[in-house]
Amino acid sequence: MFLQSLLFFAVSVDGKNIGSGKVYTTYMWHLDQPIYWPARRDLDNSSKTPTWQRAWDSINDAPLQGGHPQTDVAGVFSKDDRVAIYQTRATDALKSILDLPNAGAQMSYPGSLIDNVNSLAAVSKYGYSPNWQTNYAQFTATAKTSGGFPRLDLVQFPYHHPLGPLHSRNMYEKQLLTQQVIYKKTWGNIPFSKGLFPAEMTFSERMIPALLNAGVEWVIVANNHISRAIQNYQFNPSGDNNEPPNKADQVNPPQNNWFVKRVDRGCAPNNAVPFSYRPHYAHYIDPDSNQEYRVDTTTKTNLTDRSNSLRNPGQYRLRDPGPWKSIPLTRRTFPANDPSGQYKFSVNPLVIADEYWVHLEGFKNSLIDYYVSAKDNKGNVASTDIFHVWVGDNSNLS
């Protein structure tokens, strides 16, 4: 099969950019409140449909339940900032940047929180309106970026906050599908988001088949997870404040550049730069069928999220790589069985792949990102992950 191959690369030199590439970031509101007391309730007195207590139920029934839940549920839901963000504040913020054609944000709104807010809105308590969901539903349906994407992307989140790696595929998938049911009831006919924010940032490749069945194509993954899966991860017991990585999980290629900084939670995450700050893909191979399942991952930068950098613009500066440039690869054909004896194989292979290569010159003190894309004679295109290499100045060579 003939392959047409291209090398794509982007370069940053001495901290300065070649070209005018851009680094895209986003913001996400993670909203969540659990069911505080999971005692049975009858949702409808006529049909006696069983369900669980919502916030207003727990507030009223606490004296009948020995003071349970012990959490001040009324205090939790009556705080002004929560009343605002659960109904309007996100769109208020996004409306202030509508002059930017591609500005937007994400929001997770779990089913358990929707249950709680519905229970309070039904009796108009603490400032919750009976039509509380209208603002977010209308904004998501109508406010679009220049590419037609929603300015407020209501990402998927499992209904009751389950930690995906600790549950069976069947159970986790049901949590996602149940969330989609209440999503439709709450927000209307807005298409489901293709993204997922996993509970407590827990992620495992074993979750991927369930995610795909629920229509999820990309997942927000903490970049320290990606770093800890690197073969030469720079583990520090006091910095990680965690156990060493499982060596069986360390399959990402070795990296040379690391960034570490202590944050206010008493730990010092160590992350590979730029590897852990870039999108990748994660895959799972079913051990029984050998079928591969794949999703894209976009990274959440835990370090900068927990630091004061958001209050001090410029403390962390992301340097953009230049625009992607493409170069055709040179093809070298190796004949099967090597009839001429040119290649001096000790054992002549029956089948051998062609070699593709390219020679680049003129780079010094440069970080080069690259990937290879190949197209066969039927038009099928496949690309590798993005790799990184640092080209020095030869000063250490004799």
C-alpha positions as CSV (number, residue, x, y, z in Angstrom):
1,M,0.0,0.0,0.0
2,F,1.4,3.4,-0.9
3,L,1.6,6.0,1.8
4,Q,1.9,9.7,1.3
5,S,3.6,11.1,4.5
6,L,4.1,14.6,5.8
7,L,6.0,15.9,8.8
8,F,4.3,18.7,10.7
9,F,6.3,20.8,13.1
10,A,6.1,24.0,15.1
11,V,9.1,25.8,16.8
12,S,9.8,28.1,19.7
13,V,13.3,29.6,19.8
14,D,14.9,31.0,23.0
15,G,11.5,31.8,24.4
16,K,10.5,33.8,21.3
17,N,8.0,32.7,18.8
18,I,8.4,31.9,15.1
19,G,5.1,32.9,13.4
20,S,1.9,33.9,15.1
21,G,0.6,30.7,16.6
22,K,-1.9,30.9,19.5
23,V,-2.4,29.0,22.8
24,Y,-6.0,28.5,23.6
25,T,-7.2,28.1,27.2
26,T,-10.7,27.9,28.7
27,Y,-12.5,28.3,32.0
28,M,-14.9,25.8,33.6
29,W,-17.4,26.2,36.4
30,H,-17.7,22.9,38.3
31,L,-21.0,23.0,40.2
32,D,-22.0,20.2,42.5
33,Q,-24.1,19.4,45.6
34,P,-24.9,15.8,46.7
35,I,-28.0,14.2,47.9
36,Y,-27.4,14.9,51.6
37,W,-29.7,12.2,53.0
38,P,-30.6,9.3,50.7
39,A,-33.8,8.3,52.5
40,R,-36.7,7.1,50.3
41,R,-39.2,9.7,49.2
42,D,-42.4,9.4,47.1
43,L,-42.0,11.7,44.2
44,D,-45.7,11.5,43.3
45,N,-48.3,10.6,46.0
46,S,-50.6,9.1,43.4
47,S,-48.2,6.7,41.8
48,K,-45.9,6.3,44.8
49,T,-42.8,6.5,42.6
50,P,-39.8,6.0,44.9
51,T,-36.9,8.4,44.8
52,W,-34.5,10.0,47.3
53,Q,-34.7,13.1,49.4
54,R,-33.9,16.4,47.7
55,A,-32.6,19.5,49.6
56,W,-36.0,20.8,50.6
57,D,-37.1,17.4,51.8
58,S,-34.0,17.0,54.0
59,I,-34.4,20.5,55.4
60,N,-38.0,19.7,56.5
61,D,-37.4,16.1,57.6
62,A,-34.2,16.5,59.6
63,P,-36.2,16.8,62.9
64,L,-37.9,13.5,62.1
65,Q,-34.6,11.8,61.2
66,G,-32.7,12.3,64.4
67,G,-31.2,15.5,63.1
68,H,-30.0,14.0,59.9
69,P,-28.5,15.2,57.7
70,Q,-26.2,17.0,60.2
71,T,-25.1,19.3,57.4
72,D,-26.8,22.7,57.5
73,V,-28.4,22.2,54.1
74,A,-30.4,25.4,54.3
75,G,-27.1,27.3,54.9
76,V,-25.4,25.6,52.0
77,F,-28.1,26.5,49.4
78,S,-28.9,30.0,50.7
79,K,-25.5,31.5,50.2
80,D,-25.7,34.4,47.8
81,D,-22.9,33.2,45.5
82,R,-24.4,29.8,45.1
83,V,-27.9,31.2,44.5
84,A,-26.4,33.3,41.8
85,I,-24.1,30.8,40.0
86,Y,-26.8,28.0,40.1
87,Q,-29.1,30.3,38.1
88,T,-27.5,33.2,36.3
89,R,-23.9,34.3,37.2
90,A,-22.1,32.3,34.5
91,T,-24.1,33.9,31.7
92,D,-23.6,37.3,33.3
93,A,-19.9,36.8,33.0
94,L,-19.9,35.4,29.5
95,K,-22.1,38.3,28.3
96,S,-19.3,40.7,29.2
97,I,-17.0,39.1,26.6
98,L,-19.3,38.6,23.7
99,D,-17.2,41.0,21.6
100,L,-14.6,38.2,21.5
101,P,-15.8,35.9,18.6
102,N,-14.5,32.6,20.1
103,A,-14.8,33.3,23.9
104,G,-16.7,30.8,26.0
105,A,-16.5,28.5,29.0
106,Q,-17.7,25.1,30.2
107,M,-20.0,24.2,33.1
108,S,-20.8,20.9,34.8
109,Y,-24.2,20.7,36.5
110,P,-24.8,17.2,37.9
111,G,-28.2,15.6,38.2
112,S,-28.0,15.6,42.0
113,L,-27.6,19.4,42.0
114,I,-30.5,19.8,39.6
115,D,-32.7,17.6,41.9
116,N,-31.8,19.9,44.9
117,V,-32.4,23.1,43.0
118,N,-35.6,21.9,41.6
119,S,-36.9,21.1,45.1
120,L,-36.1,24.6,46.3
121,A,-37.4,26.3,43.2
122,A,-40.7,24.5,43.4
123,V,-41.4,26.3,46.7
124,S,-39.5,29.5,45.7
125,K,-37.1,29.2,48.7
126,Y,-33.8,31.2,49.2
127,G,-34.2,33.1,46.0
128,Y,-34.6,30.1,43.6
129,S,-37.1,30.9,40.9
130,P,-39.5,28.2,39.5
131,N,-38.1,28.9,36.1
132,W,-34.4,28.9,37.3
133,Q,-33.1,26.9,34.4
134,T,-34.4,29.2,31.7
135,N,-31.4,31.6,31.7
136,Y,-28.8,28.9,31.1
137,A,-31.0,27.0,28.6
138,Q,-31.6,30.0,26.4
139,F,-28.0,31.3,26.5
140,T,-26.6,27.8,25.6
141,A,-29.0,27.5,22.8
142,T,-28.5,30.9,21.3
143,A,-25.0,32.3,22.2
144,K,-22.5,30.8,19.7
145,T,-18.9,31.3,18.8
146,S,-17.8,32.2,15.3
147,G,-17.5,28.5,14.7
148,G,-21.1,27.7,15.8
149,F,-20.1,26.2,19.2
150,P,-22.0,27.1,22.3
151,R,-20.4,29.9,24.4
152,L,-21.5,27.9,27.5
153,D,-20.8,24.2,27.0
154,L,-22.7,22.2,29.6
155,V,-20.2,19.3,29.8
156,Q,-21.3,15.9,30.8
157,F,-20.9,14.7,34.4
158,P,-22.2,11.5,36.1
159,Y,-25.5,12.0,37.9
160,H,-24.4,11.2,41.5
161,H,-20.7,12.1,41.4
162,P,-19.3,8.5,41.2
163,L,-15.5,8.1,40.9
164,G,-15.3,6.3,37.5
165,P,-12.2,4.2,38.1
166,L,-13.8,2.6,41.2
167,H,-17.0,1.5,39.5
168,S,-18.0,-1.1,36.9
169,R,-18.4,-0.1,33.3
170,N,-22.1,-0.8,33.4
171,M,-22.7,1.3,36.5
172,Y,-20.7,4.2,35.3
173,E,-22.4,4.2,31.9
174,K,-25.9,4.2,33.6
175,Q,-24.8,7.3,35.7
176,L,-23.9,9.1,32.4
177,L,-27.1,8.1,30.6
178,T,-29.3,9.0,33.6
179,Q,-27.7,12.4,33.7
180,Q,-28.6,12.8,30.0
181,V,-32.3,12.2,30.9
182,I,-32.4,15.0,33.4
183,Y,-30.3,17.1,31.1
184,K,-33.1,17.0,28.5
185,K,-35.8,17.6,31.0
186,T,-33.9,20.7,32.4
187,W,-32.2,22.3,29.4
188,G,-34.5,21.2,26.5
189,N,-33.3,20.1,23.1
190,I,-29.7,21.4,23.4
191,P,-27.4,18.8,22.0
192,F,-25.4,16.9,24.6
193,S,-21.9,18.1,25.1
194,K,-19.1,15.8,23.7
195,G,-17.0,16.6,26.7
196,L,-16.8,15.2,30.3
197,F,-15.5,16.6,33.5
198,P,-14.9,13.5,35.7
199,A,-15.8,13.6,39.4
200,E,-12.8,14.7,41.5
201,M,-10.6,14.6,38.3
202,T,-10.5,10.8,38.6
203,F,-9.8,9.1,35.3
204,S,-8.8,5.6,34.1
205,E,-8.6,4.1,30.6
206,R,-11.1,1.5,31.8
207,M,-13.8,4.3,31.7
208,I,-13.4,4.9,28.0
209,P,-15.9,2.3,26.6
210,A,-18.6,3.7,28.9
211,L,-17.7,7.3,27.8
212,L,-18.0,6.5,24.1
213,N,-21.3,4.8,24.6
214,A,-22.6,8.0,26.2
215,G,-21.3,10.1,23.3
216,V,-18.3,11.5,25.1
217,E,-15.3,12.3,22.7
218,W,-13.0,14.3,25.0
219,V,-12.2,14.3,28.7
220,I,-10.7,16.9,31.0
221,V,-7.7,15.2,32.7
222,A,-5.5,16.7,35.4
223,N,-2.0,17.2,33.9
224,N,-0.3,15.7,36.9
225,H,-2.0,12.4,36.0
226,I,-0.3,12.7,32.5
227,S,3.0,13.6,34.1
228,R,2.9,10.7,36.6
229,A,2.4,8.3,33.7
230,I,5.7,9.4,32.1
231,Q,8.5,6.8,32.3
232,N,11.0,9.1,34.0
233,Y,8.6,11.0,36.2
234,Q,10.4,13.1,38.8
235,F,8.8,11.7,42.0
236,N,9.3,13.5,45.3
237,P,7.6,12.1,48.3
238,S,7.2,15.5,50.1
239,G,6.3,17.3,46.9
240,D,3.8,14.8,45.5
241,N,2.3,14.1,49.0
242,N,1.2,10.9,47.4
243,E,2.4,7.3,46.7
244,P,4.9,6.8,43.8
245,P,3.3,6.1,40.4
246,N,2.5,2.5,39.5
247,K,5.3,1.5,37.1
248,A,2.8,-0.4,35.0
249,D,1.1,3.0,34.3
250,Q,4.3,4.8,33.3
251,V,4.0,4.3,29.5
252,N,4.3,8.0,28.3
253,P,7.7,8.7,26.7
254,P,10.5,10.2,28.8
255,Q,10.6,14.0,29.1
256,N,13.5,16.5,29.7
257,N,11.8,19.6,31.0
258,W,10.0,19.7,34.4
259,F,8.2,22.5,36.3
260,V,7.6,22.3,40.0
261,K,6.1,24.8,42.4
262,R,4.6,24.4,45.9
263,V,0.9,25.5,46.2
264,D,-1.2,26.3,49.2
265,R,-2.5,22.8,49.7
266,G,1.0,21.8,50.9
267,C,2.1,19.9,47.9
268,A,4.4,20.7,45.0
269,P,3.2,19.1,41.7
270,N,5.9,18.3,39.2
271,N,4.8,18.5,35.6
272,A,6.5,17.9,32.3
273,V,6.7,20.9,30.1
274,P,5.2,21.1,27.5
275,F,4.1,17.5,27.3
276,S,1.6,17.6,30.2
277,Y,0.1,20.9,29.0
278,R,-0.9,19.6,25.6
279,P,-3.9,17.6,24.3
280,H,-3.3,13.9,23.8
281,Y,-5.5,10.9,23.4
282,A,-6.1,8.0,25.8
283,H,-7.0,4.5,24.7
284,Y,-8.2,1.3,26.2
285,I,-7.9,-2.2,24.7
286,D,-10.4,-4.7,25.7
287,P,-8.5,-7.8,26.9
288,D,-11.2,-10.1,25.7
289,S,-12.0,-8.8,22.2
290,N,-8.7,-6.8,21.6
291,Q,-10.9,-3.9,20.4
292,E,-9.4,-0.4,20.9
293,Y,-11.4,2.4,22.4
294,R,-10.0,6.0,22.2
295,V,-11.0,9.5,23.5
296,D,-9.2,12.8,23.4
297,T,-7.9,14.4,26.6
298,T,-7.6,18.1,27.3
299,T,-5.5,19.0,30.3
300,K,-6.4,20.8,33.5
301,T,-3.4,22.6,34.9
302,N,-3.7,21.9,38.6
303,L,-0.7,24.0,39.5
304,T,-1.8,27.3,38.1
305,D,-5.4,26.7,39.2
306,R,-4.3,26.4,42.8
307,S,-1.7,29.3,42.8
308,N,-2.3,33.0,42.9
309,S,-1.5,33.4,39.2
310,L,-5.1,34.2,38.3
311,R,-4.9,37.2,40.6
312,N,-1.5,38.2,39.3
313,P,-1.6,38.3,35.5
314,G,1.8,37.6,34.0
315,Q,3.1,35.3,36.8
316,Y,2.9,32.5,34.3
317,R,3.3,33.2,30.6
318,L,2.5,30.6,28.0
319,R,4.7,31.0,25.0
320,D,3.0,30.1,21.7
321,P,4.7,27.8,19.2
322,G,4.8,29.0,15.7
323,P,2.2,27.9,13.1
324,W,2.4,24.3,11.9
325,K,4.5,23.8,8.9
326,S,4.5,20.7,6.7
327,I,7.4,19.0,4.9
328,P,7.0,15.9,2.6
329,L,9.0,12.9,3.8
330,T,11.4,11.1,1.5
331,R,10.5,7.5,0.8
332,R,13.0,4.7,0.7
333,T,11.7,1.4,-0.6
334,F,13.1,-1.8,0.8
335,P,12.4,-4.7,-1.6
336,A,11.1,-7.9,-0.1
337,N,13.7,-10.8,0.1
338,D,16.4,-8.3,-1.0
339,P,17.2,-10.1,-4.2
340,S,20.3,-7.9,-4.9
341,G,21.8,-8.5,-1.5
342,Q,22.2,-4.7,-1.1
343,Y,21.0,-4.4,2.5
344,K,23.0,-7.3,4.0
345,F,20.1,-8.8,6.0
346,S,21.2,-11.8,8.1
347,V,17.8,-13.2,7.4
348,N,15.8,-11.9,4.4
349,P,12.3,-10.8,5.5
350,L,9.4,-11.8,3.4
351,V,7.7,-8.4,4.1
352,I,9.5,-5.1,5.0
353,A,8.1,-1.6,5.5
354,D,9.3,1.3,3.5
355,E,11.4,4.0,5.3
356,Y,10.3,7.6,5.4
357,W,12.6,10.4,6.6
358,V,13.4,14.1,6.5
359,H,16.4,16.2,7.3
360,L,16.0,19.6,9.0
361,E,18.6,22.2,9.4
362,G,19.0,25.7,10.8
363,F,17.5,25.1,14.3
364,K,19.4,26.0,17.5
365,N,18.1,26.4,21.1
366,S,14.7,25.4,19.7
367,L,11.8,23.3,21.1
368,I,10.3,21.5,18.2
369,D,6.8,19.9,18.4
370,Y,6.1,17.5,15.6
371,Y,3.8,14.7,14.4
372,V,3.6,12.6,11.2
373,S,0.6,12.2,9.0
374,A,0.2,9.5,6.4
375,K,-2.4,9.1,3.7
376,D,-2.9,5.8,1.8
377,N,-4.0,5.4,-1.8
378,K,-7.6,5.2,-0.7
379,G,-7.5,8.6,0.9
380,N,-7.4,7.3,4.5
381,V,-5.4,9.6,6.8
382,A,-3.7,8.6,10.1
383,S,-1.6,10.8,12.4
384,T,0.7,10.2,15.3
385,D,0.5,11.9,18.7
386,I,2.4,15.1,19.1
387,F,6.1,14.6,20.1
388,H,8.6,17.1,21.3
389,V,12.4,17.4,20.9
390,W,14.8,20.1,22.2
391,V,17.6,21.1,19.8
392,G,20.5,22.7,21.6
393,D,23.4,24.9,20.4
394,N,26.1,22.1,20.3
395,S,28.0,23.9,23.1
396,N,28.5,20.6,24.9
397,L,30.1,18.9,21.9
398,S,33.9,18.6,21.5
